[in-house]
């Protein structure tokens, strides 16, 4: 029996921008369709930007407020900057998650984000809301953190880090059109790329799980690297990719 899980979006870049209006509105509408009266808010979680300045965090908050206003839904901004904040989140934040149409993790540091959220009541509430119909999106660092493995950029691939594990056996490289081709993937991947499939996502592009299918949306492409003896798979807007289903989204 399939669950009532919502849409799950892995986004290469572009959160809250005017160019992303149609995409983000579609995620909000999906959450409202599945959740009904529960779907009141566009919840924005900036944890990956926790190392940035207060001025920069205010920039993201204001940009997110503009995005919510364009869509016509109330913004709920959770000022969770680190693990301490995530462990001691207030009831109002948990209520916002419980009543979300869309929960969106913006970009920054994926390692900070994964370490802050792992095993917390906040992360459990987010997953529960998603499995009950809320749309869930991660942009750049957010997309990386949702997966089983985090690409370790800072050690040039010598070590891997665990992600939050919402999607098993996968690691994501966002902003992929800034990379210099497939040769970079070998050195950047946290594990040999034939053991952990690697998904590159271009900027202003997303790979979305909805209705039991992963599909590409946006102006760029997504690139799936697996067995080194096989060609990479390239998919553009409207095309499907074979990736692991999110945990719990197919009744598993």
SETIVEX-389483 format. One record per residue: residue in three letters; y, z, x of N, C-alpha, C in turn. Coordinates in steps of 0.1 Angstrom, whole numbers, plus 5000, padded with zeros to 4 digits. Each point is the difference from the previous one (the first is absolute). Layout:
<sites>
{'ALA',{Y,Z,X},{Y,Z,X},{Y,Z,X}};
...
</sites>
This chain:
<sites>
{'UNK',{4988,5000,5008},{5012,5000,4992},{5012,5000,5009}};
{'UNK',{5010,4991,4998},{5012,4999,5008},{5009,5011,4997}};
{'UNK',{5008,5004,5010},{5010,5010,4997},{5012,4994,4995}};
{'UNK',{5010,5008,4996},{5013,4995,4995},{5011,5000,5011}};
{'UNK',{4995,4998,5013},{5009,5000,5011},{5011,4989,4999}};
{'UNK',{5012,5003,5005},{5011,4991,5000},{5000,4990,5010}};
{'UNK',{5011,4992,5002},{5001,4990,5010},{5003,5008,5013}};
{'UNK',{4995,4994,5011},{5002,5006,5014},{5005,4989,5008}};
{'UNK',{5012,5002,5006},{5007,4989,5008},{5002,5004,5014}};
{'UNK',{4995,4991,5009},{5003,5001,5015},{5011,4990,5003}};
{'UNK',{5011,5005,5004},{5012,4992,5002},{5004,4999,5014}};
{'UNK',{5003,4987,5005},{5004,4998,5014},{5013,5005,5003}};
{'UNK',{5010,4999,4991},{5014,5004,5002},{5007,4998,4987}};
{'UNK',{5012,5005,4999},{5009,4997,4989},{5002,5009,4988}};
{'UNK',{4996,5013,5002},{5001,5010,4989},{5014,5001,4996}};
{'UNK',{5002,5000,4986},{5013,5003,4994},{5010,4989,5001}};
{'UNK',{4997,4989,5006},{5010,4989,5001},{5001,4992,4987}};
{'UNK',{5012,4994,4998},{5001,4992,4988},{4990,4989,4999}};
{'UNK',{4996,4994,5012},{4990,4990,5000},{4987,5005,4995}};
{'UNK',{4997,5013,5001},{4988,5005,4995},{5000,5005,4986}};
{'UNK',{5010,4996,4992},{5002,5005,4987},{4988,4996,4991}};
{'UNK',{4996,4987,5000},{4989,4996,4991},{4987,5007,5003}};
{'UNK',{4998,5001,5013},{4987,5006,5004},{5000,5015,4996}};
{'UNK',{5010,5007,5003},{5000,5015,4997},{5001,5002,4985}};
{'UNK',{5007,4991,4993},{5000,5002,4985},{4986,4997,4995}};
{'UNK',{4992,4991,5006},{4987,4997,4995},{4991,5013,5002}};
{'UNK',{5002,5007,5011},{4992,5012,5002},{5004,5011,4990}};
{'UNK',{5013,5001,4997},{5004,5010,4990},{4994,4997,4987}};
{'UNK',{5001,4987,4996},{4995,4996,4987},{4985,5002,4999}};
{'UNK',{4993,4998,5011},{4985,5002,5000},{4997,5015,4998}};
{'UNK',{5008,5009,5006},{4998,5014,4998},{5003,5004,4986}};
{'UNK',{5011,4995,4994},{5003,5003,4987},{4990,4995,4990}};
{'UNK',{4994,4988,5002},{4990,4995,4992},{4987,5009,4999}};
{'UNK',{4997,5005,5012},{4987,5008,5001},{5002,5014,4996}};
{'UNK',{5012,5006,5002},{5003,5014,4998},{5007,5003,4987}};
{'UNK',{5006,4991,4994},{5008,5002,4988},{5011,5010,5002}};
{'UNK',{5001,5010,4992},{5012,5009,5000},{5000,5009,5013}};
{'UNK',{4989,5000,5008},{5001,5008,5012},{5008,4993,5011}};
{'UNK',{5002,4987,4999},{5006,4992,5010},{5015,5000,4999}};
{'UNK',{5006,5010,5005},{5015,5002,4999},{5008,4997,5012}};
{'UNK',{4994,5001,5012},{5008,5000,5012},{4995,4990,5011}};
{'UNK',{5010,4996,5008},{4997,4993,5012},{5001,5010,5012}};
{'UNK',{4989,5005,5004},{5000,5011,5010},{5000,4994,5014}};
{'UNK',{5010,5004,5008},{5002,4995,5014},{4998,5011,5010}};
{'UNK',{4991,4997,5010},{4996,5010,5009},{5003,4995,5014}};
{'UNK',{5010,5006,5007},{5005,4995,5013},{4994,5007,5012}};
{'UNK',{4989,5006,4999},{4994,5009,5011},{4999,4992,5013}};
{'UNK',{4997,4988,5000},{4998,4992,5012},{5014,4999,5008}};
{'UNK',{5011,5002,4993},{5013,5000,5007},{5005,5014,5003}};
{'UNK',{4990,5010,5000},{5004,5014,5003},{5006,5002,5013}};
{'UNK',{4998,4992,5010},{5006,5002,5013},{5014,4994,5001}};
{'UNK',{5004,4992,4990},{5013,4993,5001},{5011,5010,4996}};
{'UNK',{5012,4996,5002},{5012,5008,4998},{5002,5003,4985}};
{'UNK',{5007,5010,4996},{5003,5003,4986},{5008,4988,4994}};
{'UNK',{5009,4994,5008},{5008,4988,4995},{4990,4989,4997}};
{'UNK',{4991,4998,5009},{4990,4989,4997},{4991,5003,4988}};
{'UNK',{4996,5012,4998},{4992,5004,4988},{5009,4998,4988}};
{'UNK',{5012,5003,5000},{5009,4998,4989},{5001,4985,4996}};
{'UNK',{5000,4992,5011},{5001,4985,4998},{4987,4996,4991}};
{'UNK',{4989,5005,5004},{4987,4996,4993},{5001,5006,4986}};
{'UNK',{5005,5012,4998},{5000,5006,4987},{5009,4991,4991}};
{'UNK',{5012,4996,5005},{5009,4993,4992},{4995,4986,4997}};
{'UNK',{4993,4994,5010},{4994,4987,4998},{4990,5000,4989}};
{'UNK',{4992,5011,5000},{4989,5002,4990},{5006,5002,4986}};
{'UNK',{5011,5008,5000},{5007,5002,4987},{5005,4987,4994}};
{'UNK',{5005,4991,5008},{5004,4987,4996},{4989,4992,4994}};
{'UNK',{4988,5000,5007},{4989,4993,4995},{4995,5005,4987}};
{'UNK',{4999,5013,4998},{4996,5006,4988},{5010,4996,4988}};
{'UNK',{5013,5000,5004},{5010,4997,4990},{4999,4985,4995}};
{'UNK',{4997,4991,5010},{4998,4986,4996},{4989,4999,4990}};
{'UNK',{4989,5007,5003},{4988,4999,4992},{5002,5007,4986}};
{'UNK',{5008,5010,5000},{5003,5007,4987},{4991,5012,4998}};
{'UNK',{4997,5007,5011},{4991,5011,5000},{5006,5011,5008}};
{'UNK',{4997,5013,4997},{5006,5011,5007},{4994,5002,5014}};
{'UNK',{5008,5002,5010},{4995,5003,5014},{4997,5014,5001}};
{'UNK',{4989,5003,5006},{4996,5014,5005},{4998,4999,5015}};
{'UNK',{5009,5006,5008},{4999,4999,5014},{4995,5013,5005}};
{'UNK',{4988,5000,5007},{4994,5012,5005},{5004,5002,5015}};
{'UNK',{5008,5009,5003},{5005,5002,5014},{4990,5007,5008}};
{'UNK',{4989,4994,5002},{4989,5005,5008},{5000,4993,5014}};
{'UNK',{5004,5008,5010},{5002,4995,5013},{4989,5002,5010}};
{'UNK',{4991,5010,4997},{4990,5003,5010},{4989,5008,4993}};
{'UNK',{4990,5004,5007},{4988,5007,4994},{5004,5013,4994}};
{'UNK',{5010,5007,5006},{5004,5013,4994},{5006,4997,4986}};
{'UNK',{5008,4990,4998},{5005,4997,4987},{4989,4996,4991}};
{'UNK',{4990,4992,5004},{4990,4995,4992},{4991,5012,4995}};
{'UNK',{4998,5010,5009},{4992,5011,4996},{5007,5009,4990}};
{'UNK',{5013,5000,5000},{5007,5009,4991},{5009,4993,4990}};
{'UNK',{4995,4989,4995},{5007,4992,4991},{5002,5008,4987}};
{'UNK',{5011,4998,4993},{5003,5008,4988},{4993,4994,4988}};
{'UNK',{5000,5007,4989},{4994,4996,4988},{5007,4988,4994}};
{'UNK',{5013,4998,5002},{5008,4989,4995},{4995,4987,5006}};
{'UNK',{4997,5001,5013},{4995,4988,5007},{4986,4996,4995}};
{'UNK',{4991,5010,4998},{4987,4997,4995},{5001,4995,4986}};
{'UNK',{5009,5005,4992},{5002,4995,4986},{5005,4985,5000}};
{'UNK',{5008,4997,5010},{5005,4986,5001},{4988,4990,5003}};
{'UNK',{4991,5005,5009},{4989,4992,5003},{4991,4998,4988}};
{'UNK',{4998,5011,4993},{4991,5000,4988},{5005,4990,4990}};
{'UNK',{5014,4998,5000},{5006,4992,4989},{5006,4987,5006}};
{'UNK',{4993,4995,5010},{5005,4988,5007},{4995,4987,4994}};
{'UNK',{5008,4990,4999},{4996,4986,4998},{4996,4994,5013}};
{'UNK',{5008,5003,5011},{4998,4994,5013},{5003,5011,5010}};
{'UNK',{4991,5002,5010},{5002,5009,5011},{5001,4991,5013}};
{'UNK',{5011,5001,5007},{5002,4991,5011},{5003,5007,5013}};
{'UNK',{4992,4998,5010},{5002,5005,5014},{5008,4990,5008}};
{'UNK',{5012,5003,5004},{5008,4991,5008},{4996,5001,5015}};
{'UNK',{5006,4992,5009},{4996,4998,5013},{5005,5011,5010}};
{'UNK',{4996,4998,5013},{5003,5009,5010},{4989,5002,5010}};
{'UNK',{4996,5013,5001},{4989,5004,5010},{4987,5002,4992}};
{'UNK',{4990,4991,5001},{4988,5002,4993},{4992,5012,5004}};
{'UNK',{5001,5004,5012},{4992,5012,5005},{5006,5013,4994}};
{'UNK',{5013,5001,5000},{5006,5011,4993},{4996,5001,4986}};
{'UNK',{5000,4988,4993},{4997,5000,4986},{4986,5005,4997}};
{'UNK',{4990,4994,5008},{4986,5004,4998},{4998,5015,5003}};
{'UNK',{5006,5005,5011},{4998,5014,5003},{5006,5009,4990}};
{'UNK',{5012,4996,4994},{5007,5008,4991},{4992,5001,4987}};
{'UNK',{4994,4990,4995},{4994,4999,4987},{4985,5005,4999}};
{'UNK',{4993,4998,5011},{4985,5002,5000},{4996,5014,4994}};
{'UNK',{4992,4999,4989},{4995,5012,4995},{5009,5009,4992}};
{'UNK',{5012,4996,4998},{5010,5008,4992},{4999,4999,4985}};
{'UNK',{5005,5009,4993},{5000,5000,4986},{5008,4988,4995}};
{'UNK',{5011,4996,5007},{5008,4989,4997},{4992,4987,5001}};
{'UNK',{4993,4998,5011},{4992,4988,5001},{4989,4999,4989}};
{'UNK',{4994,5011,4998},{4990,5000,4989},{5006,4997,4987}};
{'UNK',{5012,5005,4997},{5006,4996,4987},{5004,4986,5000}};
{'UNK',{5004,4994,5011},{5003,4986,5000},{4988,4991,4998}};
{'UNK',{4989,5003,5006},{4987,4993,4998},{4996,5002,4986}};
{'UNK',{5001,5012,4994},{4996,5002,4986},{5008,4992,4991}};
{'UNK',{5013,4999,5002},{5009,4992,4992},{4996,4985,5001}};
{'UNK',{4998,4996,5012},{4996,4986,5002},{4987,4997,4992}};
{'UNK',{4990,5008,5001},{4987,4998,4994},{5001,5001,4984}};
{'UNK',{5012,5005,4996},{5002,5001,4985},{5011,4990,4996}};
{'UNK',{5002,4990,5008},{5008,4989,4995},{5014,4997,5007}};
{'UNK',{5005,5010,5008},{5012,4998,5007},{4999,4989,5010}};
{'UNK',{5010,4991,5002},{5000,4991,5011},{5003,5008,5013}};
{'UNK',{4994,4996,5011},{5003,5007,5013},{5002,4989,5010}};
{'UNK',{5011,5001,5008},{5004,4990,5010},{5003,5007,5013}};
{'UNK',{4997,4994,5011},{5004,5004,5013},{5006,4988,5008}};
{'UNK',{5012,5002,5005},{5007,4989,5007},{4999,5004,5015}};
{'UNK',{4995,4990,5008},{5000,5002,5015},{4992,5012,5004}};
{'UNK',{5006,5011,5004},{4993,5012,5003},{4991,5005,4989}};
{'UNK',{5005,4999,4987},{4992,5004,4989},{4988,4992,4998}};
{'UNK',{5001,4987,5002},{4988,4991,4999},{4990,5004,5011}};
{'UNK',{5004,5003,5012},{4991,5004,5011},{4993,5013,4996}};
{'UNK',{5008,5010,4996},{4994,5013,4998},{4990,5000,4989}};
{'UNK',{5000,4991,4990},{4991,5000,4989},{4985,4997,5005}};
{'UNK',{4999,4994,5011},{4987,4995,5005},{4992,5010,5007}};
{'UNK',{4987,4997,5003},{4991,5009,5007},{5004,5001,5015}};
{'UNK',{5006,4990,5006},{5004,5000,5014},{5015,4997,5001}};
{'UNK',{5007,5006,5010},{5013,4997,5003},{5001,4992,5013}};
{'UNK',{5005,4989,5001},{5003,4992,5012},{5008,5009,5009}};
{'UNK',{4996,5002,5012},{5007,5009,5010},{5009,4991,5009}};
{'UNK',{5012,4998,4996},{5009,4991,5008},{5004,5007,5013}};
{'UNK',{5002,5013,4999},{5006,5006,5012},{4991,5001,5012}};
{'UNK',{4987,4999,4998},{4990,5000,5011},{4994,4986,5002}};
{'UNK',{5007,4990,4994},{4995,4986,5001},{4986,4998,4997}};
{'UNK',{4995,5008,4990},{4986,4998,4995},{4990,5008,5008}};
{'UNK',{5004,5009,5009},{4989,5008,5007},{4994,5010,4991}};
{'UNK',{5007,5004,4990},{4995,5011,4991},{5003,4996,4986}};
{'UNK',{4992,5006,4991},{5002,4998,4985},{5004,5013,4994}};
{'UNK',{5006,5000,4989},{5003,5012,4992},{4995,4998,4986}};
{'UNK',{4995,5011,4994},{4996,4999,4986},{5012,4998,4990}};
{'UNK',{4998,4992,4990},{5010,4999,4990},{4996,5009,4988}};
{'UNK',{5006,4998,4989},{4997,5008,4988},{4988,4996,4993}};
{'UNK',{4994,4988,5003},{4987,4996,4995},{4999,4996,4986}};
{'UNK',{5012,4996,4994},{4999,4995,4986},{4993,4987,4999}};
{'UNK',{5001,4992,5011},{4993,4988,5002},{4991,5001,5012}};
{'UNK',{4987,4999,4998},{4991,5002,5011},{4998,4987,5009}};
{'UNK',{4997,5003,5013},{4996,4989,5009},{5011,4989,5001}};
{'UNK',{5012,5004,5002},{5011,4991,5001},{5012,5006,5008}};
{'UNK',{5007,4992,5007},{5013,5004,5006},{5010,4989,4998}};
{'UNK',{5012,5003,4999},{5011,4991,4996},{5010,4999,5011}};
{'UNK',{5005,4988,5003},{5011,4997,5009},{5011,4994,4991}};
{'UNK',{5011,5007,4997},{5011,4995,4992},{5009,4991,5009}};
{'UNK',{5010,4994,4994},{5010,4992,5007},{4992,4989,5009}};
{'UNK',{4989,4995,4995},{4991,4992,5008},{5006,4988,5006}};
{'UNK',{5010,4994,4993},{5006,4988,5004},{5009,5002,5013}};
{'UNK',{5002,5013,5003},{5007,5003,5013},{4991,5001,5012}};
{'UNK',{4987,4999,4997},{4990,5001,5011},{4999,4986,5006}};
{'UNK',{4992,4999,5011},{5000,4988,5007},{4986,4994,5000}};
{'UNK',{4994,5000,4988},{4987,4994,4998},{4988,5009,5001}};
{'UNK',{4988,4994,4999},{4988,5008,4999},{4997,5008,5013}};
{'UNK',{5005,4995,5011},{4997,5007,5013},{5005,5014,5000}};
{'UNK',{5011,5002,4993},{5006,5014,4999},{4991,5009,4993}};
{'UNK',{4992,4995,4990},{4992,5009,4992},{4990,5007,5008}};
{'UNK',{4994,4994,5010},{4990,5006,5008},{5005,5013,5007}};
{'UNK',{5012,4999,5005},{5005,5011,5008},{5006,5011,4991}};
{'UNK',{5005,4996,4988},{5007,5010,4991},{4990,5007,4991}};
{'UNK',{4988,4995,4997},{4991,5006,4991},{4995,5013,5005}};
{'UNK',{4999,5010,4991},{4995,5013,5004},{4986,5000,5005}};
{'UNK',{4992,4991,4994},{4986,4998,5004},{4998,4985,5003}};
{'UNK',{4989,4996,5006},{4998,4986,5001},{5001,4993,4987}};
{'UNK',{5007,4989,4999},{5003,4995,4987},{4989,4994,4992}};
{'UNK',{4988,4999,5007},{4988,4995,4992},{4993,5012,4994}};
{'UNK',{5003,5012,5004},{4995,5012,4994},{5008,5005,4988}};
{'UNK',{5013,5000,5002},{5009,5004,4989},{5008,4988,4996}};
{'UNK',{4998,4994,4988},{5008,4988,4996},{5015,5004,5000}};
{'UNK',{5008,4990,5004},{5014,5002,5003},{5008,4990,4991}};
{'UNK',{5009,5006,4992},{5007,4992,4990},{5015,4999,5005}};
{'UNK',{5004,4988,5004},{5014,4998,5003},{5008,4996,4988}};
{'UNK',{5012,5006,4997},{5008,4996,4988},{5014,4996,5005}};
{'UNK',{5004,4988,4997},{5014,4996,5003},{5010,5008,4993}};
{'UNK',{5012,4999,5005},{5012,5007,4994},{5002,4993,4986}};
{'UNK',{5006,5008,4991},{5002,4996,4986},{4988,4994,4993}};
{'UNK',{4989,5006,5003},{4987,4996,4995},{4991,5012,4997}};
{'UNK',{4992,5000,4990},{4991,5011,4997},{4986,4995,4997}};
{'UNK',{4991,5009,5001},{4986,4997,4996},{4997,5011,4989}};
{'UNK',{4997,4996,4988},{4999,5009,4989},{4987,5000,4994}};
{'UNK',{4994,5012,4997},{4988,5002,4993},{5003,5003,4985}};
{'UNK',{4996,4991,4992},{5002,5002,4985},{4989,4992,4993}};
{'UNK',{4994,5006,4990},{4990,4993,4992},{4988,4997,5008}};
{'UNK',{4997,5008,5010},{4987,4998,5008},{5001,4989,5011}};
{'UNK',{5013,4996,5003},{5001,4989,5010},{5012,5003,5009}};
{'UNK',{4999,4997,5013},{5011,5001,5009},{5007,4986,5000}};
{'UNK',{5013,4999,4998},{5007,4988,5000},{5013,5001,5007}};
{'UNK',{5004,4989,5006},{5012,4999,5008},{5012,4997,4991}};
{'UNK',{5012,5007,5003},{5012,4998,4993},{5011,4999,5010}};
{'UNK',{5010,4991,4997},{5012,5000,5009},{5001,4987,5007}};
{'UNK',{5010,4999,5010},{5004,4988,5006},{4991,4996,5012}};
{'UNK',{4993,5010,5006},{4993,4997,5012},{4985,4999,4998}};
{'UNK',{4992,5005,5009},{4985,4999,5000},{4994,5013,5004}};
{'UNK',{4987,5001,4997},{4992,5011,5005},{4989,4994,5008}};
{'UNK',{4996,5008,5011},{4990,4995,5009},{4989,5010,5002}};
{'UNK',{4988,4996,4998},{4989,5010,5001},{4991,4996,5012}};
{'UNK',{4999,5009,5010},{4992,4998,5012},{4987,5009,4999}};
{'UNK',{4989,4994,5002},{4987,5007,5000},{4992,4997,5012}};
{'UNK',{4989,4994,4998},{4991,4995,5011},{5007,4991,5009}};
{'UNK',{5000,5003,5013},{5008,4991,5010},{4994,4986,5001}};
{'UNK',{4988,4998,4995},{4995,4987,5001},{5003,4991,4987}};
{'UNK',{5008,5006,4991},{5004,4993,4988},{5015,4998,5000}};
{'UNK',{5004,4990,4993},{5014,4998,4999},{5007,5011,4991}};
{'UNK',{5012,5003,5003},{5008,5009,4992},{5002,4994,4986}};
{'UNK',{5001,5008,4990},{5002,4996,4986},{5015,5001,4998}};
{'UNK',{5006,4989,4995},{5015,5000,4997},{5001,4998,4985}};
{'UNK',{5008,5008,4994},{5002,4999,4985},{5015,5001,4997}};
{'UNK',{5005,4991,4991},{5014,5000,4996},{5001,5005,4985}};
{'UNK',{5012,5000,4995},{5003,5005,4986},{4990,4994,4990}};
{'UNK',{4994,5009,4992},{4991,4996,4990},{4986,4998,5004}};
{'UNK',{4997,5001,5013},{4986,4999,5005},{4994,5014,5003}};
{'UNK',{4987,5000,4998},{4992,5013,5001},{4995,5002,5014}};
{'UNK',{4998,5013,5003},{4993,5004,5013},{4989,5009,4997}};
{'UNK',{4989,4999,5007},{4989,5010,4999},{5002,5011,5009}};
{'UNK',{5004,5012,4994},{5002,5012,5007},{4993,5011,4993}};
{'UNK',{4998,5012,5007},{4993,5011,4993},{5009,5004,4988}};
{'UNK',{4993,5004,4989},{5007,5005,4988},{5005,5014,5003}};
{'UNK',{5012,5004,4995},{5005,5014,5003},{4990,5010,4994}};
{'UNK',{4999,5011,5007},{4991,5011,4996},{5003,5004,4985}};
{'UNK',{4989,5000,4993},{5001,5004,4986},{5005,4990,4990}};
{'UNK',{5005,4989,5005},{5006,4990,4991},{4990,4992,4992}};
{'UNK',{4987,5000,5004},{4990,4992,4993},{4989,5008,4995}};
{'UNK',{5004,5013,4998},{4990,5009,4994},{4991,5006,5010}};
{'UNK',{5002,4997,5013},{4992,5005,5011},{5003,5014,5004}};
</sites>
